[in-house]
Amino acid sequence: MKQFTLSTTLMGNVTDINEEEETFKIKCRSGDEFRVCVGKETQFRFLQNLDGIDRDRIPNPEGFSLIPSQLVKKYIQRDRLVVLQGVYQEDGENRRFDARIVNLLQSASGEYIFEETHWWLTQIARLADTWLGNLFPNNQTYEIDDFALYQTNLNIIGLPTDDNIQECATLSRLIYGLSSAYLLTGRESYLSAARAGVQYQRETFRSLSHDGKHCFWAFGKRKTKYSYQLYINSLNDDDRGTIPLYEQIYAIAGLAQYYRITLDWEVLDDIKRTVRTFNDFFLDRESEYGKDAYGDYFSHLDYATMSYDSNALGDNQSRKNWNSIGDHIPAYLINTILAIEPLPITDHGNESIRTFLDICKKILKTTSKIIVEKFTDPDENIPFVNERFFRDWKPDNTWRWQQDRAVIGHNLKIAWNLTRVANYYYFMVEKTDAQNEFENQELIQLADKLMQLANRLGVSMAEIGVDLFRGGVFDSVERTPKNGMPMEFPWSNTKDFWQQEQALLAYLILYGCTNQDEEQKKQYLQLAQQTAVFWNLFFLDVDNKGILFRVNESGMPIVQGSYGNKGSHSISGYHAFELNYLAHIYISSYVTKQPFCLYFKPDANCRQRSINVLPDFIKPNSLEVSRVSINGTERTTIDPDNFQLELVEREFQLGSESEIIVEFKPLSA
């Protein structure tokens, strides 16, 4: 090649340092080594959070001056991970990489900055502050009427766009984010906003059936000159004119997380009605998984006929997909089960909650089995799952943009969530009295299958979905490349924010919970740390305190069209908040082994005398309760292995809220 130049990013560990020549070498995940040249204009930067604080605390060496050789001496250390932004050149046999920015990721003592105890707390708080500040300037408390100003679409600096649509699912996702921010920080303004958002969602978008047993959620609402227009059918291009199940699923994502904090019985009632809608309208009644196979759902309904097989649905007729099966697990199932199992202690009996819990557990089991048995490709040479299906589970490889393509983030989302579900089954077998040996053995066998697929996807995505030179996770690829290369991109080698979330959470939980050998565990941790680096370097919009939707292969923002928006149908207060919430829990529980707190505040009229506080479907024997404070008074005696707190009369009185702080202590392996 003659005079070829390319601005690019490289991520790798330092293998050699030559201060005199002002160079050092790095080794990328691919195994390739690069000689890196430092010049007079090279900047050395420390990783920044959304607070914008400079965390450079590296002491100057003796006789230090701002020349390249001294900067290399000060900042570059062997075996440390660095991210370089610069110019790569080839001219004949000559190759050279000139670093213009050297991104430093570890403290002077070697700890990754994003593994500090407050990193994710800071990030989720700044995100919540910015969302609330953009939507409701100058508010510290929030009422239902404030959310009349809510709108889904916000531009890159958080201002309203010309499209004033209020989408129910994006509002619910914001409620999830605000609830998660309260769980981590205990800040009352976040809970106040979540409460007002829940009230607005229920009053504006909820549509109950004639008998009050079912709940459908309208797609959205748009203000007109003199009134407003309520849209029942989706306006999203993939689902236009239908009722897609995934929008109904995400309509209760925020409600489920909010319910964990408040135990608001009206919110639980709406969750129950919505799940009943799933089972009475979207369920495949002829499923091979048996009668009332809760979990085997069609993806779309025709609003006019309320059927899944109407010709009006076109290529969404009698279809199933990842969203209609797998999205139940992270969106509401896990948080709902955490909230109601063990069954709450009440003064009014809990049979209806017991029945609902059984339904949720059946959905969890069926969806997990379907993913393991139907999503994996019979061709073992294809590392990706199938994502769209006909009624008989034959893969649909002709659907619109998806065709025979894999979304890397969906494969990693499966790895993450199957590990969580496996943890749940292992936990239940260990923590509950055995009803019978056969049932326990069945659960263990299912959990083992879930972990087997989770590990398979975790390993294969590290080989074919992760950028081996720059870090980060690619978007979509052809499942069976026909270009003679290991990967074929149908559009471009871009990277989306939500797929980085799936990768980080997948590799963190696989590191903490896998039974693979130590070398594989080490690889999972490295993948998690490298993904966290790419996220914090390239997806945080520090200037505008937001999250970028899409970047190119080197981490440069792509802001054309709606991709530059801070809020849209595809980006709201969900994935980034979920990442912050669970990254804090997973890193504390599995990596740094540092204690952490969650905050709860039961509603004054919650009708319960207990609250469940288990943070997630965690690995058995990985956490214990180390401290409980209720209304400023610490309990003197606690059961460290009991994740259900019984609220006694002096701690909880009808008509007043209780602030509950629970500290968790990670246990050594």
C-alpha positions as CSV (number, residue, x, y, z in Angstrom):
1,M,0.0,0.0,0.0
2,K,1.2,3.5,-0.8
3,Q,0.7,6.4,1.7
4,F,-2.3,4.7,3.3
5,T,-3.5,6.6,6.4
6,L,-6.3,5.7,8.8
7,S,-7.5,7.4,12.0
8,T,-8.3,4.5,14.4
9,T,-8.4,3.3,17.9
10,L,-6.4,0.5,19.5
11,M,-6.9,-1.3,22.8
12,G,-4.3,-3.5,24.3
13,N,-1.9,-4.3,27.1
14,V,1.5,-2.7,27.3
15,T,4.2,-5.3,26.6
16,D,7.4,-3.2,26.1
17,I,8.5,0.3,26.9
18,N,11.3,2.4,25.3
19,E,11.4,5.8,27.0
20,E,14.4,7.0,25.0
21,E,12.8,6.3,21.6
22,E,9.4,7.7,23.0
23,T,7.7,4.4,22.1
24,F,6.0,1.5,23.7
25,K,4.3,-1.7,22.4
26,I,0.8,-3.1,23.1
27,K,-0.7,-6.4,22.4
28,C,-4.4,-6.4,21.3
29,R,-7.0,-9.1,22.1
30,S,-6.3,-10.5,18.7
31,G,-2.8,-11.3,19.7
32,D,-1.3,-8.7,17.3
33,E,1.3,-6.3,18.6
34,F,1.7,-2.7,17.6
35,R,4.6,-0.3,18.2
36,V,3.2,3.0,19.4
37,C,4.9,6.3,18.8
38,V,4.4,9.3,21.1
39,G,4.9,12.8,19.9
40,K,4.8,16.4,21.2
41,E,1.1,16.7,20.6
42,T,0.2,13.4,22.3
43,Q,-2.2,13.8,25.2
44,F,-2.4,11.4,28.1
45,R,-5.9,11.4,29.5
46,F,-7.5,9.6,32.4
47,L,-10.9,8.0,32.1
48,Q,-13.7,10.4,33.0
49,N,-17.2,9.7,34.4
50,L,-20.2,11.9,33.7
51,D,-19.1,14.2,36.5
52,G,-16.2,15.3,34.3
53,I,-13.7,15.0,37.1
54,D,-10.0,14.6,36.2
55,R,-8.8,11.5,38.0
56,D,-5.1,11.9,37.2
57,R,-3.3,11.3,40.4
58,I,-0.1,9.8,39.1
59,P,2.9,11.3,40.8
60,N,5.6,13.0,38.7
61,P,8.9,11.1,38.5
62,E,12.0,13.0,39.7
63,G,13.1,15.6,37.2
64,F,9.8,15.4,35.3
65,S,9.2,17.7,32.3
66,L,6.4,17.7,29.7
67,I,8.4,16.0,26.9
68,P,7.3,12.7,25.3
69,S,10.0,10.5,26.9
70,Q,9.0,11.8,30.3
71,L,5.3,11.3,29.7
72,V,6.0,7.7,28.7
73,K,8.0,7.2,31.8
74,K,5.3,8.7,34.0
75,Y,2.2,7.1,32.5
76,I,3.0,3.9,30.7
77,Q,3.4,0.8,32.8
78,R,4.0,-2.8,31.6
79,D,0.9,-5.1,31.5
80,R,-1.5,-2.1,32.0
81,L,-4.5,-1.9,29.6
82,V,-4.5,1.3,27.5
83,V,-6.7,2.7,24.7
84,L,-5.0,4.7,22.0
85,Q,-6.5,7.1,19.5
86,G,-4.2,8.0,16.6
87,V,-3.1,7.6,13.0
88,Y,-2.0,4.4,11.4
89,Q,0.1,4.6,8.3
90,E,1.4,2.1,5.7
91,D,3.8,3.0,2.9
92,G,5.2,-0.1,1.2
93,E,6.8,-2.2,3.9
94,N,6.8,0.7,6.5
95,R,4.1,0.7,9.1
96,R,3.6,3.2,11.9
97,F,1.0,4.1,14.6
98,D,1.2,7.6,16.1
99,A,-0.8,7.9,19.2
100,R,-2.5,11.3,19.6
101,I,-4.5,10.4,22.7
102,V,-3.4,7.8,25.3
103,N,-6.4,6.9,27.5
104,L,-5.4,5.7,31.0
105,L,-7.8,3.5,32.8
106,Q,-6.2,2.5,36.1
107,S,-5.2,4.2,39.3
108,A,-1.6,4.5,40.5
109,S,-2.1,1.3,42.5
110,G,-3.5,-0.6,39.4
111,E,-7.2,-0.7,40.1
112,Y,-9.6,0.0,37.3
113,I,-11.2,3.4,37.9
114,F,-14.7,2.1,37.0
115,E,-14.3,-0.6,39.7
116,E,-14.3,2.0,42.5
117,T,-17.2,1.8,44.9
118,H,-18.8,5.1,43.7
119,W,-18.2,5.0,39.9
120,W,-21.6,3.6,38.9
121,L,-23.4,5.4,41.7
122,T,-22.1,8.7,40.3
123,Q,-23.0,7.7,36.7
124,I,-26.6,6.7,37.5
125,A,-27.1,9.9,39.5
126,R,-25.9,12.2,36.8
127,L,-28.0,10.4,34.2
128,A,-31.1,10.7,36.4
129,D,-30.4,14.4,37.2
130,T,-30.0,15.1,33.5
131,W,-33.2,13.4,32.4
132,L,-35.2,15.1,35.1
133,G,-33.5,18.4,34.5
134,N,-34.2,18.2,30.7
135,L,-37.9,17.2,31.2
136,F,-38.8,19.2,34.3
137,P,-36.4,22.1,34.8
138,N,-36.0,23.3,38.4
139,N,-38.2,20.5,40.0
140,Q,-37.1,18.7,43.1
141,T,-40.5,17.0,43.8
142,Y,-42.8,15.7,41.1
143,E,-46.6,15.3,40.6
144,I,-48.6,13.5,38.0
145,D,-49.3,16.8,36.1
146,D,-45.6,17.4,35.6
147,F,-45.5,14.3,33.3
148,A,-47.9,16.0,30.9
149,L,-44.7,17.7,29.7
150,Y,-43.0,14.3,29.2
151,Q,-42.0,13.4,25.6
152,T,-40.1,10.5,24.1
153,N,-38.0,12.4,21.6
154,L,-35.2,14.7,22.9
155,N,-32.3,16.0,20.8
156,I,-28.7,15.5,21.6
157,I,-28.7,18.3,24.3
158,G,-31.9,17.1,25.8
159,L,-34.3,19.6,24.3
160,P,-37.7,18.6,22.9
161,T,-37.8,17.7,19.2
162,D,-40.7,18.7,16.9
163,D,-42.3,15.3,17.5
164,N,-44.0,15.5,20.8
165,I,-45.2,11.9,21.0
166,Q,-45.3,10.3,24.4
167,E,-44.7,6.6,24.1
168,C,-45.9,4.4,27.0
169,A,-43.0,1.9,26.7
170,T,-40.3,4.6,26.8
171,L,-42.0,6.3,29.8
172,S,-42.0,2.9,31.6
173,R,-38.3,2.5,30.8
174,L,-37.6,5.9,32.3
175,I,-39.6,4.9,35.4
176,Y,-37.3,1.8,35.6
177,G,-34.3,4.0,35.4
178,L,-35.5,6.4,38.1
179,S,-36.5,3.5,40.3
180,S,-33.0,1.9,39.9
181,A,-31.4,5.3,40.7
182,Y,-33.4,5.4,43.9
183,L,-32.5,1.8,44.8
184,L,-28.8,2.6,44.5
185,T,-28.7,6.1,46.0
186,G,-31.8,6.6,48.2
187,R,-32.3,10.0,46.7
188,E,-35.9,11.0,47.3
189,S,-36.3,13.1,44.1
190,Y,-35.8,10.0,42.0
191,L,-38.5,8.1,43.8
192,S,-40.8,11.2,43.7
193,A,-40.4,11.3,39.9
194,A,-40.8,7.6,39.5
195,R,-44.0,7.7,41.6
196,A,-45.5,10.6,39.5
197,G,-44.5,8.8,36.3
198,V,-46.2,5.6,37.4
199,Q,-49.4,7.6,38.2
200,Y,-49.2,9.3,34.8
201,Q,-48.7,6.0,32.9
202,R,-51.6,4.3,34.7
203,E,-54.0,7.2,34.1
204,T,-53.0,8.0,30.6
205,F,-52.1,4.7,28.8
206,R,-53.9,2.0,30.7
207,S,-56.8,0.3,29.0
208,L,-58.8,-2.2,31.1
209,S,-61.1,-4.8,29.7
210,H,-64.8,-4.8,30.4
211,D,-64.4,-7.2,33.3
212,G,-61.4,-5.4,34.7
213,K,-59.2,-8.6,34.4
214,H,-57.0,-7.6,31.5
215,C,-54.8,-4.6,30.9
216,F,-53.6,-3.4,27.5
217,W,-51.3,-0.4,27.3
218,A,-51.7,2.2,24.5
219,F,-48.7,2.8,22.3
220,G,-48.6,6.5,22.9
221,K,-50.2,9.9,23.1
222,R,-49.6,13.0,21.0
223,K,-50.8,16.5,21.8
224,T,-52.8,18.3,19.2
225,K,-53.7,22.0,19.0
226,Y,-56.8,21.7,21.2
227,S,-56.6,18.2,22.6
228,Y,-54.6,15.0,22.2
229,Q,-54.6,11.8,20.1
230,L,-54.2,8.4,21.9
231,Y,-52.6,5.7,19.7
232,I,-53.5,2.1,20.6
233,N,-51.5,0.5,17.7
234,S,-47.8,0.9,17.4
235,L,-46.3,3.6,15.3
236,N,-42.9,1.9,15.2
237,D,-41.9,0.9,11.7
238,D,-41.4,-2.8,12.5
239,D,-44.8,-3.1,14.2
240,R,-46.9,-0.4,12.7
241,G,-50.7,-1.0,12.9
242,T,-50.3,-3.9,15.4
243,I,-50.0,-4.5,19.1
244,P,-46.5,-5.9,19.5
245,L,-46.0,-8.0,22.6
246,Y,-42.6,-6.5,23.4
247,E,-44.2,-3.0,23.8
248,Q,-46.7,-4.5,26.3
249,I,-43.8,-6.2,28.1
250,Y,-41.8,-3.0,28.5
251,A,-44.9,-1.2,29.6
252,I,-44.5,-3.0,32.9
253,A,-40.7,-2.9,33.2
254,G,-40.8,0.3,35.2
255,L,-43.8,-0.8,37.2
256,A,-42.0,-4.0,38.4
257,Q,-38.9,-2.1,39.5
258,Y,-41.0,0.5,41.2
259,Y,-43.0,-2.2,43.0
260,R,-39.8,-3.6,44.4
261,I,-39.3,-0.4,46.3
262,T,-42.8,0.6,47.3
263,L,-44.9,-2.6,47.4
264,D,-47.7,-0.5,45.9
265,W,-50.6,-3.0,45.6
266,E,-52.3,-1.0,42.8
267,V,-49.1,-1.3,40.7
268,L,-48.9,-5.1,41.3
269,D,-52.6,-5.4,40.3
270,D,-51.7,-3.8,36.9
271,I,-48.7,-6.1,36.5
272,K,-51.0,-9.1,37.1
273,R,-53.6,-7.8,34.7
274,T,-51.0,-7.3,32.0
275,V,-49.5,-10.8,32.4
276,R,-53.1,-12.2,32.2
277,T,-53.3,-10.4,28.9
278,F,-50.2,-12.1,27.7
279,N,-51.6,-15.5,28.6
280,D,-55.2,-14.9,27.3
281,F,-54.3,-13.2,24.0
282,F,-50.7,-13.8,22.9
283,L,-50.4,-17.5,24.1
284,D,-50.0,-20.3,21.6
285,R,-52.8,-22.7,22.8
286,E,-51.4,-25.5,20.7
287,S,-47.9,-25.2,22.0
288,E,-45.8,-28.4,22.2
289,Y,-44.9,-27.2,25.7
290,G,-48.3,-28.3,26.9
291,K,-51.7,-26.8,27.7
292,D,-51.4,-23.3,29.1
293,A,-47.7,-23.2,28.2
294,Y,-47.3,-19.7,29.7
295,G,-44.2,-18.4,28.0
296,D,-44.8,-19.6,24.4
297,Y,-46.1,-16.4,23.0
298,F,-46.8,-14.9,19.6
299,S,-45.2,-11.6,18.8
300,H,-48.1,-9.5,17.5
301,L,-51.9,-9.0,17.7
302,D,-54.2,-7.5,15.2
303,Y,-56.1,-4.8,17.2
304,A,-59.4,-5.2,15.2
305,T,-59.7,-8.9,15.7
306,M,-57.5,-9.4,18.8
307,S,-55.9,-12.4,17.0
308,Y,-52.4,-13.4,16.3
309,D,-53.2,-15.1,12.9
310,S,-55.1,-12.3,11.1
311,N,-53.9,-11.7,7.5
312,A,-53.8,-8.0,8.4
313,L,-50.6,-8.7,10.3
314,G,-48.7,-9.5,7.2
315,D,-45.2,-10.9,7.9
316,N,-45.9,-10.6,11.6
317,Q,-48.8,-13.1,11.3
318,S,-48.5,-16.1,13.7
319,R,-44.8,-15.3,14.3
320,K,-42.6,-15.6,17.4
321,N,-39.3,-13.9,18.1
322,W,-36.7,-13.2,20.7
323,N,-38.7,-10.3,22.0
324,S,-41.9,-12.2,22.5
325,I,-40.1,-15.0,24.4
326,G,-36.8,-13.7,25.9
327,D,-37.7,-10.1,26.9
328,H,-40.0,-11.3,29.6
329,I,-37.1,-12.4,31.7
330,P,-35.1,-9.1,32.2
331,A,-38.0,-6.7,31.7
332,Y,-40.3,-7.7,34.5
333,L,-40.1,-11.4,35.5
334,I,-37.0,-11.3,37.5
335,N,-37.9,-8.2,39.4
336,T,-41.5,-9.4,40.0
337,I,-40.3,-12.8,41.3
338,L,-37.7,-11.1,43.6
339,A,-40.5,-8.9,45.0
340,I,-43.0,-11.6,45.8
341,E,-40.9,-14.7,46.6
342,P,-40.8,-15.5,49.5
343,L,-44.5,-14.8,49.6
344,P,-45.2,-11.5,51.5
345,I,-46.4,-11.5,55.1
346,T,-49.8,-9.8,55.1
347,D,-52.8,-9.3,57.3
348,H,-55.2,-10.3,54.4
349,G,-53.8,-13.6,53.1
350,N,-51.6,-14.0,50.0
351,E,-53.3,-16.7,47.9
352,S,-53.8,-14.4,44.9
353,I,-50.1,-13.5,45.1
354,R,-49.2,-17.2,45.4
355,T,-51.2,-17.9,42.3
356,F,-49.5,-15.1,40.4
357,L,-46.1,-16.2,41.6
358,D,-46.8,-19.7,40.2
359,I,-47.7,-18.2,36.8
360,C,-44.5,-16.1,36.8
361,K,-42.4,-19.1,37.6
362,K,-44.1,-21.1,34.8
363,I,-43.3,-18.3,32.3
364,L,-39.7,-18.2,33.5
365,K,-39.3,-21.9,33.1
366,T,-41.0,-22.1,29.7
367,T,-39.3,-19.1,28.1
368,S,-35.9,-20.4,29.4
369,K,-36.5,-23.9,28.0
370,I,-37.7,-22.5,24.6
371,I,-34.5,-20.4,24.3
372,V,-32.3,-23.5,25.0
373,E,-34.3,-25.9,22.8
374,K,-35.5,-23.7,19.9
375,F,-33.2,-20.7,19.5
376,T,-29.9,-22.6,19.1
377,D,-29.0,-23.5,15.6
378,P,-28.9,-27.2,14.7
379,D,-25.8,-26.5,12.7
380,E,-23.1,-26.4,15.4
381,N,-20.8,-24.4,13.1
382,I,-23.1,-21.5,13.4
383,P,-22.4,-19.7,16.8
384,F,-25.4,-17.5,16.8
385,V,-29.0,-18.2,17.9
386,N,-32.0,-17.8,15.5
387,E,-34.2,-14.8,16.5
388,R,-37.4,-15.1,14.5
389,F,-39.7,-18.1,14.0
390,F,-42.9,-19.3,12.4
391,R,-45.5,-20.9,14.7
392,D,-43.9,-24.3,14.4
393,W,-40.5,-22.9,15.5
394,K,-39.1,-23.2,12.0
395,P,-36.7,-20.2,11.7
396,D,-37.9,-17.3,9.7
397,N,-34.8,-16.1,7.8
398,T,-36.7,-13.9,5.4
399,W,-38.2,-11.3,7.7
400,R,-37.5,-7.7,6.5
401,W,-34.2,-6.3,7.8
402,Q,-33.4,-9.3,10.0
403,Q,-33.1,-11.9,7.2
404,D,-30.5,-14.5,8.3
405,R,-28.7,-12.1,10.5
406,A,-27.5,-12.1,14.1
407,V,-27.7,-9.2,16.5
408,I,-24.6,-9.7,18.8
409,G,-26.3,-8.0,21.7
410,H,-29.2,-10.5,21.7
411,N,-26.8,-13.4,21.9
412,L,-25.1,-11.8,24.9
413,K,-28.4,-10.8,26.4
414,I,-29.3,-14.5,26.3
415,A,-26.0,-15.5,28.0
416,W,-26.6,-12.9,30.7
417,N,-30.2,-13.8,31.5
418,L,-29.8,-17.6,31.3
419,T,-27.1,-17.2,33.9
420,R,-29.4,-15.3,36.1
421,V,-32.1,-17.9,35.7
422,A,-29.7,-20.7,36.4
423,N,-28.6,-18.9,39.6
424,Y,-32.3,-18.8,40.6
425,Y,-32.8,-22.5,40.2
426,Y,-29.5,-23.3,42.0
427,F,-30.5,-20.8,44.7
428,M,-34.0,-22.3,45.2
429,V,-32.7,-25.8,45.4
430,E,-30.2,-24.8,48.1
431,K,-32.3,-22.3,50.1
432,T,-35.7,-24.0,50.2
433,D,-36.9,-27.3,51.6
434,A,-36.9,-30.0,49.0
435,Q,-40.5,-30.8,48.0
436,N,-39.2,-33.9,46.3
437,E,-35.9,-35.1,45.0
438,F,-37.2,-35.5,41.5
439,E,-38.2,-31.8,41.2
440,N,-34.9,-30.6,42.6
441,Q,-33.0,-32.8,40.2
442,E,-35.1,-31.5,37.3
443,L,-34.3,-27.9,38.2
444,I,-30.6,-28.6,38.5
445,Q,-30.5,-30.3,35.1
446,L,-32.3,-27.3,33.6
447,A,-30.0,-24.9,35.3
448,D,-27.0,-26.9,33.9
449,K,-28.4,-26.6,30.4
450,L,-28.9,-22.9,30.8
451,M,-25.3,-22.4,31.9
452,Q,-24.1,-24.6,29.1
453,L,-25.7,-22.3,26.5
454,A,-24.7,-19.2,28.4
455,N,-21.1,-20.2,28.4
456,R,-21.2,-21.3,24.7
457,L,-22.5,-17.9,23.7
458,G,-20.1,-16.0,26.0
459,V,-17.2,-17.8,24.4
460,S,-18.3,-17.6,20.8
461,M,-19.3,-13.9,21.0
462,A,-15.9,-13.2,22.4
463,E,-14.4,-14.7,19.2
464,I,-16.8,-13.3,16.6
465,G,-18.8,-10.4,18.2
466,V,-16.1,-8.5,20.1
467,D,-13.8,-6.1,18.3
468,L,-10.4,-7.7,18.9
469,F,-8.5,-4.6,18.1
470,R,-10.5,-1.7,19.5
471,G,-12.8,-3.3,22.1
472,G,-16.6,-3.0,22.2
473,V,-19.2,-5.2,20.6
474,F,-20.4,-5.0,17.0
475,D,-24.1,-4.6,16.1
476,S,-25.4,-7.0,13.4
477,V,-23.6,-9.6,11.3
478,E,-24.6,-12.3,8.8
479,R,-25.1,-15.6,10.5
480,T,-23.5,-17.5,7.6
481,P,-20.9,-15.1,5.9
482,K,-20.6,-15.5,2.2
483,N,-17.8,-13.0,1.7
484,G,-14.9,-15.4,2.4
485,M,-14.3,-13.7,5.8
486,P,-15.0,-14.7,9.4
487,M,-17.5,-11.8,9.6
488,E,-19.8,-10.1,7.1
489,F,-21.5,-6.9,8.1
490,P,-24.8,-6.2,6.4
491,W,-24.5,-2.5,6.9
492,S,-21.4,-1.3,8.8
493,N,-19.2,-2.3,11.7
494,T,-20.9,0.1,14.1
495,K,-21.5,-0.4,17.8
496,D,-24.7,0.4,19.7
497,F,-25.0,1.5,23.3
498,W,-27.4,-1.2,24.4
499,Q,-25.3,-4.0,23.1
500,Q,-22.4,-2.9,25.1
501,E,-24.7,-3.2,28.2
502,Q,-25.6,-6.8,27.4
503,A,-21.9,-7.6,26.9
504,L,-20.7,-6.1,30.1
505,L,-23.4,-7.6,32.2
506,A,-23.0,-11.0,30.5
507,Y,-19.3,-11.2,31.1
508,L,-19.5,-9.9,34.7
509,I,-22.1,-12.5,35.7
510,L,-20.3,-15.3,33.8
511,Y,-17.1,-14.4,35.6
512,G,-18.9,-14.5,38.9
513,C,-21.1,-17.6,38.4
514,T,-19.6,-19.9,35.8
515,N,-18.2,-23.3,36.8
516,Q,-15.6,-23.1,34.0
517,D,-11.9,-23.4,34.7
518,E,-9.9,-20.5,36.1
519,E,-8.5,-19.5,32.7
520,Q,-11.9,-19.1,31.2
521,K,-13.0,-17.1,34.3
522,K,-10.0,-14.9,33.7
523,Q,-11.0,-14.4,30.1
524,Y,-14.6,-13.4,31.2
525,L,-13.3,-10.8,33.6
526,Q,-10.9,-9.3,31.0
527,L,-13.8,-9.1,28.5
528,A,-16.0,-7.4,31.1
529,Q,-13.3,-4.9,32.0
530,Q,-12.5,-4.2,28.3
531,T,-16.2,-3.7,27.6
532,A,-16.5,-1.3,30.6
533,V,-13.6,0.6,29.2
534,F,-15.2,1.0,25.8
535,W,-18.5,2.0,27.3
536,N,-17.1,4.7,29.6
537,L,-14.7,6.1,27.0
538,F,-16.9,6.3,24.0
539,F,-20.6,6.1,25.0
540,L,-20.6,8.7,27.8
541,D,-21.5,12.2,26.4
542,V,-19.7,14.1,29.2
543,D,-20.6,17.5,27.8
544,N,-24.3,16.8,27.7
545,K,-24.4,14.3,30.6
546,G,-26.1,11.7,28.4
547,I,-25.5,8.5,26.5
548,L,-24.7,8.2,22.8
549,F,-26.7,5.7,20.8
550,R,-24.2,4.6,18.2
551,V,-20.5,5.0,17.5
552,N,-18.3,3.8,14.7
553,E,-15.7,1.0,15.1
554,S,-13.3,3.4,16.7
555,G,-15.7,5.0,19.1
556,M,-16.5,8.2,17.2
557,P,-20.2,9.3,17.6
558,I,-22.7,8.8,14.8
559,V,-25.3,11.5,15.2
560,Q,-27.1,11.6,11.9
561,G,-30.9,11.5,12.2
562,S,-32.4,10.1,15.4
563,Y,-29.1,8.4,16.3
564,G,-28.0,11.8,17.7
565,N,-31.1,12.0,20.0
566,K,-30.8,11.6,23.8
567,G,-34.3,10.3,23.8
568,S,-36.2,8.3,21.2
569,H,-38.2,5.1,20.6
570,S,-34.9,3.2,20.9
571,I,-33.2,5.1,23.7
572,S,-34.7,6.1,26.9
573,G,-34.0,5.8,30.6
574,Y,-33.6,2.0,30.6
575,H,-30.5,0.3,29.2
576,A,-28.0,2.8,30.6
577,F,-29.6,2.8,34.0
578,E,-29.9,-1.0,34.0
579,L,-26.2,-1.2,33.2
580,N,-25.3,1.1,36.1
581,Y,-27.6,-0.6,38.5
582,L,-26.4,-4.2,37.8
583,A,-22.8,-3.4,37.1
584,H,-22.6,-1.9,40.6
585,I,-24.1,-5.0,42.1
586,Y,-22.1,-7.5,40.0
587,I,-18.8,-5.7,40.4
588,S,-19.3,-5.4,44.2
589,S,-20.5,-9.0,44.5
590,Y,-18.2,-10.9,42.2
591,V,-15.1,-8.7,41.5
592,T,-14.1,-6.3,44.2
593,K,-16.1,-8.0,47.0
594,Q,-17.0,-4.6,48.5
595,P,-20.2,-4.1,50.5
596,F,-23.1,-2.1,48.9
597,C,-26.5,-0.8,49.9
598,L,-30.0,-0.8,48.4
599,Y,-32.8,1.5,49.5
600,F,-36.5,0.7,49.8
601,K,-39.5,2.8,50.8
602,P,-42.8,0.8,51.2
603,D,-45.9,2.7,50.3
604,A,-48.0,3.8,53.3
605,N,-50.9,1.6,52.2
606,C,-48.9,-1.4,50.9
607,R,-50.8,-4.0,52.8
608,Q,-47.6,-6.0,53.5
609,R,-45.6,-6.6,56.7
610,S,-42.5,-7.8,54.9
611,I,-40.2,-6.8,52.0
612,N,-37.9,-8.9,49.9
613,V,-34.5,-7.4,49.4
614,L,-32.4,-9.9,47.3
615,P,-30.7,-7.6,44.7
616,D,-30.8,-10.0,41.7
617,F,-30.9,-13.7,40.9
618,I,-27.4,-14.1,42.4
619,K,-25.1,-17.0,42.8
620,P,-26.0,-19.0,46.0
621,N,-23.8,-18.2,48.9
622,S,-22.3,-15.1,47.3
623,L,-24.1,-12.4,49.5
624,E,-25.3,-11.9,53.0
625,V,-27.3,-9.2,54.7
626,S,-24.8,-7.3,57.0
627,R,-26.8,-4.3,58.1
628,V,-30.5,-3.1,58.2
629,S,-31.6,0.4,59.0
630,I,-35.3,1.3,59.2
631,N,-36.3,5.0,59.7
632,G,-32.8,5.8,61.0
633,T,-32.7,3.0,63.5
634,E,-30.4,0.0,63.0
635,R,-31.5,-3.4,63.8
636,T,-29.4,-5.0,66.5
637,T,-30.1,-8.6,65.3
638,I,-30.3,-9.8,61.7
639,D,-30.3,-13.1,60.0
640,P,-27.6,-12.7,57.3
641,D,-29.1,-15.5,55.1
642,N,-32.6,-14.2,55.2
643,F,-33.4,-11.8,52.3
644,Q,-37.0,-11.2,53.5
645,L,-37.3,-8.5,56.2
646,E,-40.3,-8.7,58.4
647,L,-41.5,-5.3,59.4
648,V,-42.6,-5.1,63.0
649,E,-45.2,-2.7,64.3
650,R,-42.8,-0.1,65.8
651,E,-40.8,0.0,62.5
652,F,-43.8,0.2,60.1
653,Q,-47.1,1.9,60.8
654,L,-50.0,2.1,58.5
655,G,-50.3,5.6,57.0
656,S,-46.6,6.4,56.9
657,E,-43.7,5.4,54.7
658,S,-40.6,3.7,56.0
659,E,-37.1,4.3,54.7
660,I,-35.2,1.0,54.7
661,I,-31.5,0.7,54.0
662,V,-30.0,-2.8,53.5
663,E,-26.3,-3.4,53.3
664,F,-25.0,-6.5,51.6
665,K,-21.7,-8.1,52.2
666,P,-20.2,-10.3,49.5
667,L,-18.8,-13.6,50.6
668,S,-15.5,-15.1,49.5
669,A,-15.6,-18.1,47.2
